[in-house]
């Protein structure tokens, strides 16, 4: 498997945003992780079975374009992933961690 990269954007109209937080919406972590799972499935890797390590480093605002990057599995069978937003000078990692694919994943 090679590394996967996909660009996404959570729309301002996403149903989770009014409650997270009113008048200052931030994309909830569960929506970000659901997007990571969707990218894995859409890329032919299969669904995410577990997220043994996740670290949220910066907030994601609605309507902002970001990338999901999923690396090939390491010797442990875990894949590293990152959620990255292009900043004015350098990319900013918003979230990173490890995921385990269901049934070890499939070839993309």
N, C-alpha and C positions, 0 to 999 in steps of 0.2 A: 504494500500500500504506500502511496505517496502522500505527502501532506495535502490537506484540503484547505482552501480559503474561499469564503463566501461573504459577500457584502449584504448587509441588511439595514433596515430602519424600522423602529417601532413608531407607528403613527400617533399623532396627537390624540386621535380618537380611540385609542386602545381602551377597553372597558376597565382595566385595572387602575388607570391613572387618576380618576377623580378621588379615590380614597388613598392615594399614595403620592403625594400629599396634597391636600386641597390648596389651590392658588400657587403652589410651587411643585408641580409634578416631577417625580423621578421614576424611572422605569424600575419596577421591583426586581430583585435578584432572581426570583422564580421565573419571571418572564425572560430574562436574559438566558438562564439555564435551559428553559424550554426551547429557545432559539438555537442554542448549541445542539440540543438533541435533534431538532428539525434539520439542521445543516448535516449532521451525521447521517440521518435517514435519507435525505434528499440526495446525498452524495454516494449512496450505495453502501455505506459502512454498516448500516443497521442501527438499531436504537441504543441509547445509552442505558446500561444496566445499573451503573453505580457512579457516583461522584465522590470518591474517597477524600479528595482534597480540593477545596475551592477557596479562593481569596478574592474579595471585592476590594479594589484599590481606589476607585474613583466612581462617582455617580454617572449614570447614563441618562441624559435628558431626552425626552420624547422628540421625535423628528430628526434626530442626529444620526447620520450615517456611521456605521461601524462595521468592522470585519470580525468574522469568527475564523480562527485558524486552529486546525486540528492536526497534530503531528502523527506520524506513524507510531504504532505501539513499540514500546521499549521491551527489554527482556522480561519485565514483570507483567507484560500484557496490558499495561496502562498506556493511554495516549495523553500527552500533554495538550492543553488547549489554552487559547488566549482570546479575549475579546478586546479589540483595539480600535481606538478612534484616532484618526489623523489630526494632529494638533497643528498650530500655526508654524512650528519649527520642527518638532519631532512627534512621532506617533506616541500616544498615551495608552498604556495597558489599563483597561478598566476592570478586568476580571481575569484570573488565570487559575489553573488547577490541573487535575488529572481526571480522566474518565475511563471507565471500563465499558467496552461495548458488549452487548448481549451476544452470546455464543462466539466471543472473540472477534466479531466483526467479519466483514466480507471484503473482497477486493473491490476497489472503486474502478 
